[in-house]
Every structure is written in C-alpha cells, then in structure tokens.
C-alpha cells in the first residue's frame, strides 16, 4: 500500500472513538534515566503472518523504551508533536513530526521516541519475519526484552 492510500484511509480516523479501545500503560522506573510513560492499544494481529497494527499514545514529554524495530514499520502521526532521536557514535539526529506525517522504515531502526508538550499518538503497522517486533534495550544496548506479535495478541506487553 502506498503512502497516499494510507493517508486517505486515515482521514476519518480523527473521529474514531480511541478512548473506547483497551489501552495498556507502560511506564519505566528508577532504573531508567528518562521518563517512560506511554500506552498501547492493539488494533489487530496475524501471528502466522507476523503482522500487527496498533496505536501508541505518549504522555506529554514522556518516552517509550529505547528500542530496535525488528520488523518493517509504517507509522502515521495522528495527534500531537512526536520526536525521534537516533544516535550513533558520530552523530545524533533529532526529528520532529506533526500530524499527517507518514514514514516507512526497514527492520533494524534503533532509537528513542517521545511525545511533545501535549503528548502524541501514532498508528503503527508492522511486518516481522519470525514474529519479533521490538527489542527493548538499555542505553548501553543490552537486551531487556523482546516484544512479539503474539505478545501484542495476548496482551503481554
């Protein structure tokens, strides 16, 4: 599906009753040096095909876990201002996206994300060979846990 088609399909989403969805809150703790506070609502999964569609909602100025995408990802910013920070040994890139922004990324994308002053909400569609969607990592790159399509389907996030 091309990006224009994705935008067209999501035009009416602003009126979708997202508060009626089942949201699961994820928060960090004292072990993290950044504020983790975000929510996930699963829209659909196909475990054999390795596909998942879900919404993520960030609290104002809060992060999700530092993570690596293990599957190809398409996402759309639906509400608020959203920030993505990619770091390498020689470069830091900070991107700011607003509602309507659509991006496709291949597997392997490693980054931090956070909501803006009013928070943010994004739609994600992912395709993961082997079923692993994300790896949550420490800032040093040590694996904390993996998140699979099955985890999303069963509410184990």
CORWO-V59946 format. One record per pair of residues at least 4 apart in sequence whose C-alpha atoms are under 8 Angstrom apart, sorted by the first residue. I is the first residue (numbers start at 1). GAP is how many residues later the second one is. D is the distance in whole Angstrom. If there is no record, write none. Layout:
BEGIN
I;GAP;D / I;GAP;D
END
This chain:
BEGIN
1;4;6 / 1;5;7 / 2;4;6 / 3;4;6 / 3;99;7 / 3;100;8 / 4;4;6 / 5;4;6 / 6;4;6 / 7;4;6 / 7;93;7 / 7;95;8 / 9;4;8 / 10;4;8 / 12;4;7 / 14;64;8 / 17;4;7 / 21;20;6 / 22;19;6 / 22;20;8 / 23;16;6 / 23;17;5 / 23;18;5 / 23;19;8 / 24;15;5 / 24;16;5 / 24;17;6 / 24;133;8 / 25;12;7 / 25;13;6 / 25;14;4 / 25;15;7 / 26;10;7 / 26;11;6 / 26;12;5 / 26;13;6 / 26;14;8 / 26;38;8 / 26;131;8 / 27;8;8 / 27;9;5 / 27;10;4 / 27;11;7 / 27;37;8 / 28;4;6 / 28;7;7 / 28;8;5 / 28;9;7 / 28;37;8 / 29;6;8 / 29;7;8 / 32;4;8 / 34;28;8 / 34;29;7 / 35;27;5 / 35;28;6 / 36;26;6 / 36;27;5 / 36;28;5 / 36;29;6 / 37;21;6 / 37;22;6 / 37;25;5 / 37;26;6 / 37;27;6 / 38;18;7 / 38;19;6 / 38;20;4 / 38;21;6 / 38;24;7 / 38;25;7 / 38;26;6 / 39;17;6 / 39;18;5 / 39;19;6 / 40;14;7 / 40;15;6 / 40;16;5 / 40;17;6 / 41;13;6 / 41;14;5 / 41;15;7 / 42;10;8 / 42;11;6 / 42;12;4 / 42;13;6 / 42;110;7 / 42;111;7 / 43;9;8 / 43;10;5 / 43;11;5 / 43;12;7 / 44;8;6 / 44;9;5 / 44;10;7 / 44;109;8 / 45;5;8 / 45;6;6 / 45;7;4 / 45;8;6 / 45;104;7 / 45;105;8 / 45;107;7 / 45;108;6 / 46;4;6 / 46;5;5 / 46;6;6 / 46;103;7 / 47;4;6 / 47;84;7 / 47;102;6 / 47;103;6 / 47;106;8 / 48;83;8 / 49;78;8 / 49;80;8 / 49;82;8 / 50;77;6 / 50;78;5 / 50;79;6 / 50;80;7 / 50;81;5 / 50;82;8 / 50;99;6 / 51;74;7 / 51;75;6 / 51;76;5 / 51;77;6 / 51;80;8 / 51;98;7 / 52;72;8 / 52;73;6 / 52;74;5 / 52;75;7 / 52;97;6 / 52;100;8 / 53;70;7 / 53;71;6 / 53;72;4 / 53;73;6 / 54;69;6 / 54;70;5 / 54;71;7 / 55;66;7 / 55;67;6 / 55;68;5 / 55;69;6 / 56;65;6 / 56;66;5 / 56;67;7 / 56;68;8 / 57;62;7 / 57;63;6 / 57;64;4 / 57;65;7 / 58;4;6 / 58;5;7 / 58;6;7 / 58;56;7 / 58;57;5 / 58;61;5 / 58;62;5 / 58;63;6 / 59;4;8 / 59;56;6 / 59;59;7 / 59;60;5 / 59;61;7 / 60;55;6 / 60;56;6 / 60;57;5 / 60;58;5 / 60;59;4 / 60;60;7 / 61;53;6 / 61;54;5 / 61;55;5 / 61;56;5 / 61;57;7 / 61;58;6 / 62;52;5 / 62;53;6 / 62;54;8 / 62;57;7 / 63;49;7 / 63;50;6 / 63;51;4 / 63;52;7 / 64;48;7 / 64;49;6 / 64;50;6 / 65;47;7 / 65;48;8 / 65;71;6 / 65;72;7 / 66;44;8 / 66;45;6 / 66;46;5 / 66;47;8 / 66;70;6 / 66;71;6 / 66;72;7 / 66;73;7 / 67;43;6 / 67;44;6 / 67;45;7 / 67;67;7 / 67;68;5 / 67;69;4 / 67;70;5 / 68;40;6 / 68;41;5 / 68;42;4 / 68;43;7 / 68;66;6 / 68;67;5 / 68;68;7 / 68;69;8 / 69;4;8 / 69;38;6 / 69;39;5 / 69;40;5 / 69;41;7 / 69;64;6 / 69;65;5 / 69;66;7 / 70;37;5 / 70;38;6 / 70;39;8 / 70;58;6 / 70;62;6 / 70;63;5 / 70;64;5 / 70;65;7 / 71;35;7 / 71;36;5 / 71;37;7 / 71;55;6 / 71;56;5 / 71;57;4 / 71;58;7 / 71;61;7 / 71;62;5 / 71;63;7 / 72;32;7 / 72;33;6 / 72;34;4 / 72;35;5 / 72;54;6 / 72;55;5 / 72;56;6 / 73;31;6 / 73;32;5 / 73;33;6 / 73;34;7 / 73;51;7 / 73;52;6 / 73;53;5 / 73;54;7 / 74;28;7 / 74;29;6 / 74;30;4 / 74;31;6 / 74;50;6 / 74;51;5 / 74;52;6 / 75;27;6 / 75;28;6 / 75;29;7 / 75;47;7 / 75;48;5 / 75;49;4 / 75;50;6 / 76;23;8 / 76;24;6 / 76;25;6 / 76;26;5 / 76;27;7 / 76;46;5 / 76;47;5 / 76;48;7 / 77;5;7 / 77;20;7 / 77;21;6 / 77;22;5 / 77;23;6 / 77;24;5 / 77;25;7 / 77;43;8 / 77;44;6 / 77;45;4 / 77;46;7 / 78;20;8 / 78;21;5 / 78;22;6 / 78;42;8 / 78;43;6 / 78;44;5 / 78;45;7 / 79;19;7 / 79;20;5 / 79;40;8 / 79;41;5 / 79;42;5 / 79;43;7 / 80;18;6 / 80;19;6 / 80;35;7 / 80;36;7 / 80;38;6 / 80;39;6 / 80;40;4 / 80;41;7 / 81;15;7 / 81;16;6 / 81;17;5 / 81;18;7 / 81;34;6 / 81;35;5 / 81;36;8 / 81;37;7 / 81;38;7 / 81;39;6 / 82;14;6 / 82;15;5 / 82;16;6 / 82;31;7 / 82;32;6 / 82;33;5 / 82;34;6 / 82;37;8 / 82;38;6 / 83;11;7 / 83;12;6 / 83;13;5 / 83;14;6 / 83;30;6 / 83;31;5 / 83;32;6 / 83;33;7 / 84;10;6 / 84;11;5 / 84;12;7 / 84;27;7 / 84;28;6 / 84;29;4 / 84;30;7 / 85;7;7 / 85;8;6 / 85;9;5 / 85;10;6 / 85;26;6 / 85;27;5 / 85;28;6 / 86;6;6 / 86;7;5 / 86;8;7 / 86;24;7 / 86;25;5 / 86;26;7 / 87;4;6 / 87;5;4 / 87;6;6 / 87;24;7 / 88;4;6 / 97;4;6 / 105;4;7 / 114;5;8 / 115;4;4 / 115;5;5 / 116;4;6 / 126;7;7 / 127;6;8 / 128;4;6 / 128;5;6 / 131;17;5 / 131;18;5 / 131;19;7 / 132;14;7 / 132;15;6 / 132;16;4 / 132;17;6 / 133;13;8 / 133;14;6 / 133;15;5 / 133;16;6 / 134;12;6 / 134;13;5 / 134;14;7 / 135;8;7 / 135;9;7 / 135;10;6 / 135;11;4 / 135;12;6 / 136;7;6 / 136;8;5 / 136;9;5 / 136;10;6 / 136;11;8 / 137;4;5 / 137;5;5 / 137;6;5 / 137;7;5 / 137;8;7 / 138;4;5 / 138;5;7 / 138;6;7 / 147;4;6 / 147;5;8 / 147;10;7 / 148;4;7 / 149;4;6 / 150;4;6 / 151;4;6 / 151;5;5 / 151;6;6 / 152;4;6 / 152;5;6
END
